[in-house]
Amino acid sequence: MDREQLERVVESLLFVSDGPVELAKLQRLLEVEPAQLEGAVEALIEASGQRGVHVQRHGSGVQLVTAPEAAPYVEKLLGIQVSSRLSTAAMETLAIVAYRQPITRAGVEAIRGVSADRALATLQSRELIGELGRLETVGRPILYGTTFEFLAHFGVHSVAELPALEETS
């Protein structure tokens, strides 16, 4: 399969998928080399940057999402009521998870100085963060990280696109 055909097929598969598709699954399904698939996905990400739908990658998964600037119109078309804003505590917690992931609840609390249970629960219920696994230590605490929903909500393709943190002394 040539590169253009591979890109069209990958884009079609992402279009009909109801969520993120693992690259390994695409590779097996399409019977292509990892480098071929990687090139096709990167080309799709670049080409979709100025369109109404974007190809978004998070870890080993890829998904087709709507452009953030189209959100109000998509919500109106689908009859979705805009949910309430996140609290300051939830936004602080989300920023900590985004920049320090993977991170445990205790890690978040050490930075914030207060309990993070409620904020973490809110962020999980909105699918902005999720469980990435467990830390291999006593008690095996949950490791949290951002999700595809987080990337789509903030209109970035990866957490690497987030603004750099300012150093404080």
DSSP file (Angstrom, degrees, kcal/mol; ACC not computed):
  #  RESIDUE AA STRUCTURE BP1 BP2  ACC     N-H-->O    O-->H-N    N-H-->O    O-->H-N    TCO  KAPPA ALPHA  PHI   PSI    X-CA   Y-CA   Z-CA
    1    1 A M              0   0    0      0, 0.0     2,-0.0     0, 0.0    29,-0.0   0.000 360.0 360.0 360.0 130.0    0.0    0.0    0.0
    2    2 A D     >  -     0   0    0      1,-0.1     4,-2.5     4,-0.0     5,-0.2  -0.292 360.0-101.6 -78.1 168.9    1.5    3.4   -1.0
    3    3 A R  H  > S+     0   0    0      1,-0.2     4,-2.5     2,-0.2     5,-0.2   0.892 118.9  48.9 -59.2 -46.9    1.7    6.3    1.5
    4    4 A E  H  > S+     0   0    0      1,-0.2     4,-2.2     2,-0.2    -1,-0.2   0.908 113.1  47.4 -62.6 -42.5   -1.3    8.3    0.2
    5    5 A Q  H  > S+     0   0    0      2,-0.2     4,-2.5     1,-0.2    -1,-0.2   0.907 110.9  52.1 -65.2 -41.2   -3.6    5.2    0.3
    6    6 A L  H  X S+     0   0    0     -4,-2.5     4,-2.7     1,-0.2     5,-0.2   0.912 109.2  50.1 -60.7 -43.5   -2.3    4.3    3.8
    7    7 A E  H  X S+     0   0    0     -4,-2.5     4,-2.6     1,-0.2    -1,-0.2   0.922 111.3  48.5 -61.6 -44.1   -3.2    7.8    5.0
    8    8 A R  H  X S+     0   0    0     -4,-2.2     4,-2.2     2,-0.2    -2,-0.2   0.910 113.4  46.9 -63.0 -42.3   -6.7    7.6    3.4
    9    9 A V  H  X S+     0   0    0     -4,-2.5     4,-2.5     2,-0.2    -2,-0.2   0.926 112.8  48.4 -67.4 -44.4   -7.3    4.2    5.0
   10   10 A V  H  X S+     0   0    0     -4,-2.7     4,-2.5     1,-0.2     5,-0.2   0.935 112.1  49.9 -60.2 -46.0   -6.1    5.3    8.5
   11   11 A E  H  X S+     0   0    0     -4,-2.6     4,-2.0    -5,-0.2    -1,-0.2   0.901 110.8  49.9 -60.0 -41.4   -8.2    8.4    8.3
   12   12 A S  H  X S+     0   0    0     -4,-2.2     4,-1.8     2,-0.2    -1,-0.2   0.904 110.2  49.8 -63.2 -42.8  -11.2    6.4    7.4
   13   13 A L  H  X S+     0   0    0     -4,-2.5     4,-1.0     1,-0.2    -2,-0.2   0.901 111.4  48.6 -64.5 -40.3  -10.7    3.9   10.2
   14   14 A L  H  < S+     0   0    0     -4,-2.5    50,-0.5     1,-0.2    -1,-0.2   0.868 108.0  56.4 -66.3 -35.4  -10.3    6.8   12.7
   15   15 A F  H  < S+     0   0    0     -4,-2.0    -2,-0.2     1,-0.2    -1,-0.2   0.895 111.9  40.2 -63.2 -41.6  -13.5    8.4   11.3
   16   16 A V  H  < S+     0   0    0     -4,-1.8    -1,-0.2    -5,-0.1    -2,-0.2   0.609  95.5 100.1 -86.5 -10.8  -15.6    5.3   12.0
   17   17 A S     <  -     0   0    0     -4,-1.0    47,-0.1    -5,-0.2     4,-0.1  -0.481  66.1-146.0 -74.9 144.8  -14.0    4.5   15.3
   18   18 A D  S    S-     0   0    0     -2,-0.2    -1,-0.1     2,-0.1    -4,-0.1   0.280  77.6  -6.8 -93.6  11.6  -15.9    5.6   18.4
   19   19 A G  S    S-     0   0    0     -5,-0.1    45,-0.2    43,-0.1    43,-0.1  -0.953 105.4 -27.1-175.8-168.9  -12.8    6.4   20.4
   20   20 A P        -     0   0    0      0, 0.0     2,-0.5     0, 0.0    43,-0.2  -0.289  52.1-147.4 -61.6 145.1   -9.0    6.2   20.3
   21   21 A V  E     -A   62   0A   0     41,-2.8    41,-2.0    -4,-0.1     2,-0.1  -0.969  17.4-121.8-116.2 128.6   -7.4    3.4   18.2
   22   22 A E  E  >  -A   61   0A   0     -2,-0.5     4,-1.9    39,-0.2     3,-0.3  -0.449  13.7-133.5 -68.5 137.8   -4.1    1.9   19.3
   23   23 A L  H  > S+     0   0    0     37,-3.1     4,-2.7     1,-0.2     5,-0.2   0.868 106.8  57.9 -59.7 -37.2   -1.3    2.2   16.8
   24   24 A A  H  > S+     0   0    0     36,-0.3     4,-2.2     1,-0.2    -1,-0.2   0.881 105.5  50.1 -61.4 -37.5   -0.5   -1.5   17.3
   25   25 A K  H  > S+     0   0    0     -3,-0.3     4,-2.6     2,-0.2    -1,-0.2   0.920 111.3  47.9 -66.9 -43.5   -4.0   -2.4   16.3
   26   26 A L  H  X S+     0   0    0     -4,-1.9     4,-2.8     2,-0.2     5,-0.2   0.905 110.4  52.7 -62.0 -41.1   -3.8   -0.3   13.2
   27   27 A Q  H  X>S+     0   0    0     -4,-2.7     4,-1.4     2,-0.2     5,-1.2   0.929 112.6  43.7 -61.8 -45.7   -0.5   -1.9   12.3
   28   28 A R  H  <5S+     0   0    0     -4,-2.2    -2,-0.2     2,-0.2    -1,-0.2   0.927 115.7  48.4 -64.3 -44.4   -1.8   -5.4   12.7
   29   29 A L  H  <5S+     0   0    0     -4,-2.6    -2,-0.2     1,-0.2    -1,-0.2   0.896 120.0  36.1 -63.5 -42.4   -5.0   -4.6   10.8
   30   30 A L  H  <5S-     0   0    0     -4,-2.8    -1,-0.2    -5,-0.2    -2,-0.2   0.572  99.4-134.5 -90.6 -10.2   -3.3   -2.9    7.9
   31   31 A E  T  <5 +     0   0    0     -4,-1.4     2,-0.3    -5,-0.2    -3,-0.2   0.944  56.3 137.0  54.4  54.1   -0.2   -5.2    7.8
   32   32 A V      < -     0   0    0     -5,-1.2    -1,-0.2    -6,-0.1    -2,-0.1  -0.842  59.4 -95.3-124.9 163.4    2.3   -2.4    7.6
   33   33 A E     >  -     0   0    0     -2,-0.3     4,-2.2     1,-0.1     3,-0.3  -0.434  35.8-114.9 -74.1 151.4    5.6   -1.6    9.2
   34   34 A P  H  > S+     0   0    0      0, 0.0     4,-2.8     0, 0.0     5,-0.2   0.882 116.4  53.3 -54.8 -40.1    5.6    0.6   12.3
   35   35 A A  H  > S+     0   0    0      2,-0.2     4,-2.2     1,-0.2     5,-0.2   0.875 107.6  50.9 -65.2 -37.2    7.6    3.3   10.4
   36   36 A Q  H  > S+     0   0    0     -3,-0.3     4,-2.1     2,-0.2    -1,-0.2   0.941 113.7  43.9 -63.8 -47.3    5.1    3.4    7.6
   37   37 A L  H  X S+     0   0    0     -4,-2.2     4,-2.7     1,-0.2     5,-0.2   0.909 111.9  53.5 -64.6 -42.7    2.2    3.8   10.0
   38   38 A E  H  X S+     0   0    0     -4,-2.8     4,-2.5    -5,-0.2    -1,-0.2   0.913 109.5  48.6 -58.2 -45.0    4.1    6.4   12.0
   39   39 A G  H  X S+     0   0    0     -4,-2.2     4,-2.1     2,-0.2    -1,-0.2   0.892 111.8  48.9 -63.0 -40.9    4.7    8.4    8.8
   40   40 A A  H  X S+     0   0    0     -4,-2.1     4,-2.1     2,-0.2    -2,-0.2   0.913 112.5  47.7 -66.3 -42.7    1.1    8.3    7.8
   41   41 A V  H  X S+     0   0    0     -4,-2.7     4,-2.5     2,-0.2    -2,-0.2   0.925 111.9  49.2 -64.8 -45.2   -0.2    9.3   11.2
   42   42 A E  H  X S+     0   0    0     -4,-2.5     4,-2.3     1,-0.2    -1,-0.2   0.895 110.9  50.8 -62.1 -39.4    2.3   12.2   11.4
   43   43 A A  H  X S+     0   0    0     -4,-2.1     4,-2.6     1,-0.2    -1,-0.2   0.895 110.9  48.8 -64.7 -39.7    1.2   13.4    7.9
   44   44 A L  H  X S+     0   0    0     -4,-2.1     4,-2.0     2,-0.2    11,-0.3   0.897 109.7  51.8 -66.0 -40.6   -2.4   13.2    8.9
   45   45 A I  H  X S+     0   0    0     -4,-2.5     4,-0.5     2,-0.2    10,-0.2   0.934 113.8  44.0 -60.7 -46.2   -1.8   15.2   12.1
   46   46 A E  H >< S+     0   0    0     -4,-2.3     3,-0.9     1,-0.2     4,-0.2   0.919 114.6  48.2 -65.9 -44.8    0.0   17.9   10.1
   47   47 A A  H >< S+     0   0    0     -4,-2.6     3,-0.6     1,-0.2    -1,-0.2   0.801 109.7  53.0 -68.0 -29.2   -2.6   18.0    7.3
   48   48 A S  H >< S+     0   0    0     -4,-2.0     3,-1.9     1,-0.2    -1,-0.2   0.543  80.3  95.7 -85.5  -5.7   -5.5   18.2    9.7
   49   49 A G  T << S+     0   0    0     -3,-0.9    -1,-0.2    -4,-0.5    -2,-0.1   0.761  91.8  36.6 -57.6 -29.3   -4.1   21.2   11.7
   50   50 A Q  T <  S+     0   0    0     -3,-0.6    -1,-0.3    -4,-0.2     2,-0.2   0.109 104.9  89.5-110.5  19.8   -6.1   23.8    9.7
   51   51 A R  S <  S-     0   0    0     -3,-1.9    -3,-0.0     2,-0.3     3,-0.0  -0.525  88.3-103.9-111.6 178.0   -9.3   21.7    9.2
   52   52 A G  S    S+     0   0    0     -2,-0.2    15,-2.8    14,-0.1     2,-0.4   0.676 108.3  44.3 -77.3 -19.2  -12.5   21.2   11.1
   53   53 A V  E    S-B   66   0A   0     13,-0.3     2,-0.4    -5,-0.1    -2,-0.3  -0.969  75.1-157.4-124.4 145.2  -11.4   17.9   12.4
   54   54 A H  E     -B   65   0A   0     11,-3.5    11,-2.8    -2,-0.4     2,-0.6  -0.902  18.5-128.5-120.5 147.3   -8.0   17.1   13.8
   55   55 A V  E     -B   64   0A   0     -2,-0.4     2,-0.4   -11,-0.3     9,-0.2  -0.870  35.5-166.7 -90.8 123.7   -6.1   13.8   14.1
   56   56 A Q  E     -B   63   0A   0      7,-3.5     7,-2.7    -2,-0.6     2,-0.4  -0.924   9.7-159.8-120.4 137.9   -5.0   13.7   17.7
   57   57 A R  E     +B   62   0A   0    100,-0.6     2,-0.4    -2,-0.4     5,-0.2  -0.940  11.8 175.0-118.8 137.4   -2.4   11.4   19.3
   58   58 A H  E >   -B   61   0A   0      3,-2.4     3,-1.9    -2,-0.4     2,-0.3  -0.893  66.1 -50.6-141.3 108.1   -2.1   10.6   22.9
   59   59 A G  T 3  S-     0   0    0     -2,-0.4     0, 0.0     1,-0.3     0, 0.0  -0.492 123.1 -17.4  64.5-124.0    0.5    8.0   23.8
   60   60 A S  T 3  S+     0   0    0     -2,-0.3   -37,-3.1    -3,-0.1   -36,-0.3   0.252 121.8  88.4 -99.5  12.3    0.0    5.0   21.6
   61   61 A G  E <   -AB  22  58A   0     -3,-1.9    -3,-2.4   -39,-0.2     2,-0.3  -0.811  54.9-162.1-112.9 154.4   -3.5    5.9   20.6
   62   62 A V  E     +AB  21  57A   0    -41,-2.0   -41,-2.8    -2,-0.3     2,-0.3  -0.983  12.9 175.1-133.6 143.3   -4.9    8.1   17.7
   63   63 A Q  E     - B   0  56A   0     -7,-2.7    -7,-3.5    -2,-0.3     2,-0.5  -0.990  31.1-123.8-148.5 152.3   -8.3    9.7   17.4
   64   64 A L  E     + B   0  55A   0    -50,-0.5     2,-0.3    -2,-0.3    -9,-0.2  -0.880  39.8 173.1 -96.1 126.9  -10.2   12.0   15.1
   65   65 A V  E     - B   0  54A   0    -11,-2.8   -11,-3.5    -2,-0.5     2,-0.1  -0.907  33.3-102.7-132.8 158.9  -11.6   15.0   17.1
   66   66 A T  E     - B   0  53A   0     -2,-0.3   -13,-0.3   -13,-0.3   -14,-0.1  -0.485  47.0 -94.8 -78.8 154.1  -13.4   18.2   16.2
   67   67 A A    >   -     0   0    0    -15,-2.8     3,-1.7    -2,-0.1     4,-0.4  -0.438  31.4-125.2 -66.4 139.0  -11.5   21.5   16.1
   68   68 A P  G >  S+     0   0    0      0, 0.0     3,-1.6     0, 0.0    -1,-0.1   0.846 108.5  59.9 -57.2 -36.1  -11.8   23.4   19.5
   69   69 A E  G 3  S+     0   0    0      1,-0.3     4,-0.2     2,-0.1   -17,-0.0   0.683 101.0  56.1 -68.7 -15.3  -13.1   26.6   17.8
   70   70 A A  G X> S+     0   0    0     -3,-1.7     4,-2.5     1,-0.2     3,-0.7   0.518  79.0  99.9 -88.9  -6.4  -16.0   24.6   16.4
   71   71 A A  H <> S+     0   0    0     -3,-1.6     4,-2.9    -4,-0.4     5,-0.2   0.866  77.2  51.4 -52.2 -47.7  -17.1   23.4   19.9
   72   72 A P  H 3> S+     0   0    0      0, 0.0     4,-1.8     0, 0.0    -1,-0.2   0.880 114.4  44.8 -60.5 -34.8  -19.9   26.0   20.4
   73   73 A Y  H <> S+     0   0    0     -3,-0.7     4,-2.6    -4,-0.2    -2,-0.2   0.876 112.8  49.7 -76.4 -38.0  -21.5   25.0   17.1
   74   74 A V  H  X S+     0   0    0     -4,-2.5     4,-2.6     2,-0.2     6,-0.2   0.924 111.4  50.1 -63.9 -44.2  -21.1   21.3   17.6
   75   75 A E  H  X>S+     0   0    0     -4,-2.9     5,-2.7    -5,-0.2     4,-0.8   0.908 111.7  48.3 -60.3 -42.2  -22.7   21.7   21.0
   76   76 A K  H ><5S+     0   0    0     -4,-1.8     3,-0.5    -5,-0.2    -2,-0.2   0.924 112.4  48.2 -64.4 -45.4  -25.6   23.6   19.5
   77   77 A L  H 3<5S+     0   0    0     -4,-2.6    -2,-0.2     1,-0.2    -1,-0.2   0.908 117.5  41.3 -60.9 -43.4  -26.1   21.1   16.7
   78   78 A L  H 3<5S-     0   0    0     -4,-2.6    -1,-0.2    -5,-0.2    -2,-0.2   0.512 110.1-120.9 -85.4  -4.9  -26.1   18.1   19.2
   79   79 A G  T <<5 +     0   0    0     -4,-0.8     2,-0.5    -3,-0.5    -3,-0.2   0.821  54.6 161.1  70.4  30.5  -28.1   20.0   21.8
   80   80 A I      < -     0   0    0     -5,-2.7     2,-0.4    -6,-0.2    -1,-0.2  -0.726  35.4-137.0 -88.8 128.9  -25.4   19.6   24.4
   81   81 A Q        -     0   0    0     -2,-0.5     2,-0.3     1,-0.1    -5,-0.0  -0.698  27.6-111.1 -82.6 135.4  -25.7   22.0   27.3
   82   82 A V        -     0   0    0     -2,-0.4     3,-0.1     1,-0.1    -1,-0.1  -0.489  35.8-127.5 -67.0 127.4  -22.3   23.5   28.3
   83   83 A S        -     0   0    0     -2,-0.3     3,-0.1     1,-0.1    -1,-0.1  -0.292  33.9 -84.1 -73.9 162.2  -21.3   22.1   31.6
   84   84 A S        -     0   0    0      1,-0.1    -1,-0.1    -2,-0.0     0, 0.0  -0.182  53.0 -92.6 -64.3 159.2  -20.3   24.3   34.4
   85   85 A R        -     0   0    0      1,-0.1     2,-0.2    -3,-0.1    -1,-0.1  -0.239  42.7-100.3 -68.1 158.8  -16.8   25.6   34.7
   86   86 A L        -     0   0    0      1,-0.1    -1,-0.1    -3,-0.1    37,-0.0  -0.571  40.1-112.2 -77.9 145.1  -14.1   23.8   36.7
   87   87 A S     >  -     0   0    0     -2,-0.2     4,-2.5     1,-0.1     5,-0.2  -0.228  28.2-106.3 -68.6 165.9  -13.4   25.2   40.1
   88   88 A T  H  > S+     0   0    0      1,-0.2     4,-2.7     2,-0.2     5,-0.2   0.907 122.9  52.4 -59.8 -42.0  -10.1   26.9   40.9
   89   89 A A  H  > S+     0   0    0      1,-0.2     4,-2.3     2,-0.2    -1,-0.2   0.904 110.0  47.9 -61.8 -41.6   -9.0   23.8   42.9
   90   90 A A  H  > S+     0   0    0      2,-0.2     4,-2.8     1,-0.2    -1,-0.2   0.899 112.1  49.3 -66.9 -40.2   -9.9   21.5   39.9
   91   91 A M  H  X S+     0   0    0     -4,-2.5     4,-2.3     2,-0.2    -2,-0.2   0.905 111.5  49.0 -66.0 -40.5   -8.0   23.7   37.5
   92   92 A E  H  X S+     0   0    0     -4,-2.7     4,-2.1     2,-0.2    -2,-0.2   0.930 113.4  47.1 -61.9 -44.5   -5.0   23.8   39.8
   93   93 A T  H  X S+     0   0    0     -4,-2.3     4,-2.6     1,-0.2    -2,-0.2   0.910 110.9  51.6 -64.0 -42.9   -5.1   20.0   40.1
   94   94 A L  H  X S+     0   0    0     -4,-2.8     4,-2.8     1,-0.2    -1,-0.2   0.904 109.1  50.6 -61.2 -41.9   -5.5   19.6   36.3
   95   95 A A  H  X S+     0   0    0     -4,-2.3     4,-2.3     2,-0.2     5,-0.2   0.909 110.4  49.7 -63.1 -41.7   -2.5   21.8   35.7
   96   96 A I  H  X S+     0   0    0     -4,-2.1     4,-2.2     2,-0.2    -2,-0.2   0.936 113.3  45.7 -62.6 -46.5   -0.4   19.7   38.1
   97   97 A V  H  X S+     0   0    0     -4,-2.6     4,-1.4     1,-0.2    49,-0.2   0.926 112.8  51.2 -62.6 -44.4   -1.5   16.5   36.5
   98   98 A A  H  < S+     0   0    0     -4,-2.8    -1,-0.2     1,-0.2    -2,-0.2   0.897 119.2  34.7 -61.4 -42.0   -0.8   17.8   33.0
   99   99 A Y  H  < S+     0   0    0     -4,-2.3    -1,-0.2    -5,-0.2    -2,-0.2   0.721 127.2  35.8 -88.0 -21.6    2.7   19.0   33.8
  100  100 A R  H  < S+     0   0    0     -4,-2.2    -2,-0.2    -5,-0.2    -3,-0.2   0.359  90.5 179.4-113.8   4.7    3.8   16.3   36.2
  101  101 A Q     <  +     0   0    0     -4,-1.4    44,-0.1    -5,-0.2     2,-0.1  -0.206  59.6  46.9 -61.8 147.6    2.1   13.2   34.8
  102  102 A P  S    S+     0   0    0      0, 0.0     2,-0.3     0, 0.0    43,-0.2   0.556  86.9 151.2 -75.1 143.5    2.2   10.4   35.7
  103  103 A I  B     -C  144   0B   0     41,-1.7    41,-3.2    -2,-0.1     2,-0.1  -0.991  37.7-129.4-143.2 147.1    1.5   11.6   39.3
  104  104 A T     >  -     0   0    0     -2,-0.3     4,-2.1    39,-0.2     5,-0.2  -0.436  32.0-107.6 -89.1 166.8   -0.1   10.2   42.4
  105  105 A R  H  > S+     0   0    0     37,-0.5     4,-2.8     1,-0.2     5,-0.2   0.916 123.1  53.2 -57.1 -44.3   -2.8   11.8   44.5
  106  106 A A  H  > S+     0   0    0      1,-0.2     4,-2.2     2,-0.2    -1,-0.2   0.871 106.4  52.8 -61.8 -36.7   -0.1   12.3   47.2
  107  107 A G  H  > S+     0   0    0      2,-0.2     4,-1.4     1,-0.2    -1,-0.2   0.906 110.4  46.9 -64.4 -42.0    2.1   14.0   44.7
  108  108 A V  H  X S+     0   0    0     -4,-2.1     4,-2.8     1,-0.2     5,-0.3   0.928 113.1  49.4 -63.4 -45.4   -0.7   16.4   43.8
  109  109 A E  H  X S+     0   0    0     -4,-2.8     4,-2.9     1,-0.2     5,-0.2   0.840 105.8  56.7 -65.2 -33.7   -1.4   17.1   47.4
  110  110 A A  H  < S+     0   0    0     -4,-2.2    -1,-0.2    -5,-0.2    -2,-0.2   0.865 113.2  41.0 -65.4 -34.9    2.2   17.7   48.2
  111  111 A I  H  < S+     0   0    0     -4,-1.4    -2,-0.2    -3,-0.3    -1,-0.2   0.918 122.5  38.4 -77.9 -45.7    2.3   20.4   45.6
  112  112 A R  H  < S-     0   0    0     -4,-2.8    -2,-0.2     2,-0.2    -3,-0.2   0.810  95.4-138.2 -77.4 -30.0   -1.1   22.0   46.4
  113  113 A G  S  < S+     0   0    0     -4,-2.9     2,-0.3     1,-0.3    -3,-0.1   0.516  73.8  73.7  83.9   4.5   -0.8   21.6   50.2
  114  114 A V  S    S-     0   0    0     -5,-0.2    -1,-0.3    -6,-0.2    -2,-0.2  -0.900  96.3 -69.0-140.9 169.5   -4.4   20.4   50.5
  115  115 A S        -     0   0    0     -2,-0.3     4,-0.2     1,-0.1    -9,-0.0  -0.307  35.2-170.2 -60.4 141.3   -6.5   17.3   49.8
  116  116 A A     >  +     0   0    0      2,-0.1     4,-2.8     1,-0.1     5,-0.3   0.300  54.9 106.1-115.8   6.4   -7.0   16.6   46.1
  117  117 A D  H  > S+     0   0    0      1,-0.2     4,-2.2     2,-0.2     5,-0.2   0.925  83.8  42.1 -54.5 -51.4   -9.7   13.8   46.4
  118  118 A R  H  > S+     0   0    0      2,-0.2     4,-2.5     1,-0.2    -1,-0.2   0.919 115.6  48.5 -66.1 -44.7  -12.6   15.9   45.3
  119  119 A A  H  > S+     0   0    0      1,-0.2     4,-2.5     2,-0.2    -1,-0.2   0.915 112.2  49.2 -62.8 -43.0  -10.8   17.7   42.5
  120  120 A L  H  X S+     0   0    0     -4,-2.8     4,-2.3     2,-0.2    -1,-0.2   0.904 111.0  50.3 -63.1 -40.5   -9.4   14.4   41.1
  121  121 A A  H  X S+     0   0    0     -4,-2.2     4,-2.5    -5,-0.3    -2,-0.2   0.913 111.1  48.9 -63.5 -42.9  -12.9   12.9   41.2
  122  122 A T  H  X S+     0   0    0     -4,-2.5     4,-1.6     2,-0.2    -2,-0.2   0.933 112.1  48.1 -61.2 -46.9  -14.3   15.8   39.3
  123  123 A L  H  <>S+     0   0    0     -4,-2.5     5,-2.5     1,-0.2     6,-1.1   0.865 112.9  48.6 -64.7 -36.7  -11.6   15.7   36.7
  124  124 A Q  H ><5S+     0   0    0     -4,-2.3     3,-1.4     3,-0.2    -1,-0.2   0.903 108.1  53.9 -69.0 -40.4  -12.1   11.9   36.3
  125  125 A S  H 3<5S+     0   0    0     -4,-2.5    -2,-0.2     1,-0.3    -1,-0.2   0.822 110.9  46.4 -65.0 -29.2  -15.8   12.3   36.0
  126  126 A R  T 3<5S-     0   0    0     -4,-1.6    -1,-0.3    -5,-0.2    -2,-0.2   0.391 112.8-124.4 -90.1   2.3  -15.3   14.8   33.2
  127  127 A E  T < 5S+     0   0    0     -3,-1.4    23,-0.4     2,-0.2    22,-0.4   0.761  76.0 124.8  60.8  29.1  -12.8   12.4   31.6
  128  128 A L  S   <S+     0   0    0     -5,-2.5    19,-1.3    21,-0.2     2,-0.3   0.735  78.6  23.9 -85.5 -25.5  -10.0   15.1   31.6
  129  129 A I  E    S+D  146   0B   0     -6,-1.1     2,-0.3    17,-0.2    17,-0.2  -0.921  71.3 179.9-132.0 161.2   -7.7   12.8   33.6
  130  130 A G  E     -D  145   0B   0     15,-2.7    15,-2.0    -2,-0.3     2,-0.5  -0.939  38.4 -79.5-151.2 172.8   -7.6    9.0   34.0
  131  131 A E  E     -D  144   0B   0     -2,-0.3    13,-0.2    13,-0.2     3,-0.1  -0.670  32.2-176.6 -80.8 126.8   -5.7    6.3   35.7
  132  132 A L  E     -     0   0B   0     11,-3.4     2,-0.3    -2,-0.5    12,-0.2   0.587  58.2 -76.5 -96.0 -14.1   -2.4    5.4   33.9
  133  133 A G  E     -D  143   0B   0     10,-0.9    10,-2.7     2,-0.0     2,-0.4  -0.988  58.8 -61.6 150.8-156.1   -1.5    2.5   36.2
  134  134 A R  E     -D  142   0B   0     -2,-0.3     2,-0.3     8,-0.2     8,-0.2  -0.977  41.1-113.0-132.5 145.3   -0.1    2.1   39.6
  135  135 A L        -     0   0    0      6,-2.9     2,-2.2    -2,-0.4     5,-0.1  -0.580  29.9-123.5 -75.2 133.6    3.1    3.0   41.2
  136  136 A E  S    S+     0   0    0     -2,-0.3     2,-0.3     4,-0.1    -1,-0.1  -0.501  77.9  92.1 -80.2  74.6    5.3    0.0   42.1
  137  137 A T  S >  S-     0   0    0     -2,-2.2     3,-2.3     4,-0.1    -2,-0.0  -0.881  89.5 -46.4-151.2 179.0    5.6    0.9   45.8
  138  138 A V  T 3  S+     0   0    0      1,-0.3    -3,-0.1    -2,-0.3    -2,-0.0  -0.311 128.8  11.7 -56.9 130.7    3.9    0.2   49.1
  139  139 A G  T 3  S-     0   0    0      1,-0.2    -1,-0.3     2,-0.0    -3,-0.1   0.241 100.5-120.1  84.7 -13.9    0.2    0.6   48.7
  140  140 A R    <   -     0   0    0     -3,-2.3    -1,-0.2     1,-0.1    -4,-0.1   0.913  36.9-152.6  41.9  63.7    0.5    0.7   44.9
  141  141 A P        -     0   0    0      0, 0.0    -6,-2.9     0, 0.0     2,-0.2  -0.254  19.9 -97.4 -65.8 152.7   -1.1    4.2   44.6
  142  142 A I  E     - D   0 134B   0     -8,-0.2     2,-0.5     1,-0.0   -37,-0.5  -0.443  29.8-141.1 -69.8 138.1   -2.9    5.2   41.4
  143  143 A L  E     - D   0 133B   0    -10,-2.7   -11,-3.4    -2,-0.2   -10,-0.9  -0.900  19.0-154.5 -99.8 128.4   -0.9    7.2   38.8
  144  144 A Y  E     +CD 103 131B   0    -41,-3.2   -41,-1.7    -2,-0.5     2,-0.3  -0.759  19.9 161.0-105.5 150.1   -3.0    9.9   37.0
  145  145 A G  E     - D   0 130B   0    -15,-2.0   -15,-2.7    -2,-0.3   -47,-0.1  -0.954  40.3 -82.7-154.9 170.6   -2.5   11.5   33.6
  146  146 A T  E     - D   0 129B   0     -2,-0.3   -17,-0.2   -49,-0.2     2,-0.2  -0.276  40.6-144.3 -77.3 165.8   -4.4   13.4   31.0
  147  147 A T     >  -     0   0    0    -19,-1.3     4,-1.8   -20,-0.1     5,-0.1  -0.605  32.7 -94.3-120.8 177.6   -6.7   11.9   28.4
  148  148 A F  H  > S+     0   0    0      1,-0.2     4,-2.8     2,-0.2     5,-0.2   0.888 125.3  58.7 -59.6 -39.6   -7.7   12.4   24.8
  149  149 A E  H  > S+     0   0    0    -22,-0.4     4,-2.8     1,-0.2    -1,-0.2   0.890 103.2  52.2 -59.1 -40.4  -10.6   14.5   26.2
  150  150 A F  H  > S+     0   0    0    -23,-0.4     4,-2.1   -22,-0.2    -1,-0.2   0.946 110.8  47.0 -59.2 -49.4   -8.1   16.8   27.9
  151  151 A L  H  X>S+     0   0    0     -4,-1.8     5,-2.1     1,-0.2     4,-0.7   0.916 114.9  46.0 -60.9 -44.1   -6.2   17.3   24.6
  152  152 A A  H ><5S+     0   0    0     -4,-2.8     3,-0.6     1,-0.2    -1,-0.2   0.909 110.6  53.4 -65.5 -41.7   -9.4   18.0   22.7
  153  153 A H  H 3<5S+     0   0    0     -4,-2.8    -1,-0.2     1,-0.2    -2,-0.2   0.877 117.1  36.8 -61.4 -39.2  -10.8   20.3   25.3
  154  154 A F  H 3<5S-     0   0    0     -4,-2.1    -1,-0.2    -5,-0.2    -2,-0.2   0.413 109.3-121.9 -97.4   1.8   -7.6   22.5   25.3
  155  155 A G  T <<5 +     0   0    0     -4,-0.7     2,-0.3    -3,-0.6    -3,-0.2   0.839  66.4 127.9  66.4  36.3   -7.1   22.1   21.5
  156  156 A V      < -     0   0    0     -5,-2.1    -1,-0.2    -6,-0.2    -2,-0.1  -0.887  57.4-142.8-121.6 155.8   -3.6   20.6   21.6
  157  157 A H  S    S-     0   0    0     -2,-0.3  -100,-0.6     1,-0.2     2,-0.3   0.746  85.3  -1.3 -86.2 -25.8   -2.2   17.5   20.0
  158  158 A S  S >  S-     0   0    0     -7,-0.1     3,-1.8  -102,-0.1    -1,-0.2  -0.977  73.5-104.7-156.6 163.4    0.0   16.5   22.9
  159  159 A V  G >  S+     0   0    0     -2,-0.3     3,-1.5     1,-0.3  -101,-0.0   0.710 112.8  74.5 -66.5 -17.9    1.0   17.8   26.3
  160  160 A A  G 3  S+     0   0    0      1,-0.3    -1,-0.3     4,-0.0     4,-0.0   0.738  88.7  60.8 -64.5 -21.0    4.3   18.9   24.8
  161  161 A E  G <  S+     0   0    0     -3,-1.8    -1,-0.3     2,-0.0    -2,-0.2   0.516  79.5 110.9 -84.4  -5.8    2.3   21.8   23.2
  162  162 A L  S <  S-     0   0    0     -3,-1.5     3,-0.1    -4,-0.2    -3,-0.0  -0.349  85.0 -89.2 -65.2 150.1    1.3   23.2   26.6
  163  163 A P        -     0   0    0      0, 0.0    -1,-0.1     0, 0.0     2,-0.1  -0.269  50.0-100.8 -59.0 147.1    2.9   26.5   27.4
  164  164 A A        -     0   0    0     -3,-0.1     2,-0.3     1,-0.1    -4,-0.0  -0.392  36.5-113.7 -68.6 146.1    6.2   26.2   29.3
  165  165 A L        -     0   0    0     -3,-0.1     2,-0.3    -2,-0.1    -1,-0.1  -0.587  27.4-119.6 -78.9 141.7    6.2   26.7   33.0
  166  166 A E        -     0   0    0     -2,-0.3     2,-0.3     1,-0.1    -1,-0.1  -0.647  27.6-119.7 -80.3 138.3    8.0   29.7   34.4
  167  167 A E        -     0   0    0     -2,-0.3     2,-0.4     2,-0.0    -1,-0.1  -0.598  27.9-160.5 -77.0 135.3   10.8   28.9   36.8
  168  168 A T              0   0    0     -2,-0.3    -1,-0.0     1,-0.1     0, 0.0  -0.892 360.0 360.0-115.2 149.7   10.4   30.4   40.3
  169  169 A S              0   0    0     -2,-0.4    -1,-0.1     0, 0.0    -2,-0.0   0.423 360.0 360.0-111.7 360.0   13.2   30.8   42.7
